[in-house]
């Protein structure tokens, strides 16, 4: 990992990675680390059983990967 994250940043990345609604792209935008780096960080900072449980949950999960195209938003729609 090129980025040196503080312990509070590592804790936040782990928290975000556990959340189903947070995508790897969101983590990359906020912390500048790729999906593979998130996986490595999780593996290094969690118990093996917790890491394996997390990997099983996120593997192939559509909500962890951002959609390729943005959703249509009408100009009349409020932000």
ABEGO torsion letter per residue (X at the ends): XABBBBAAAAAAAAAAAABAABBAAAAAAAAGBBAAAAAAAAAAABBAAAAAAAAAAABGBAAABBBABBBBBBAABBX
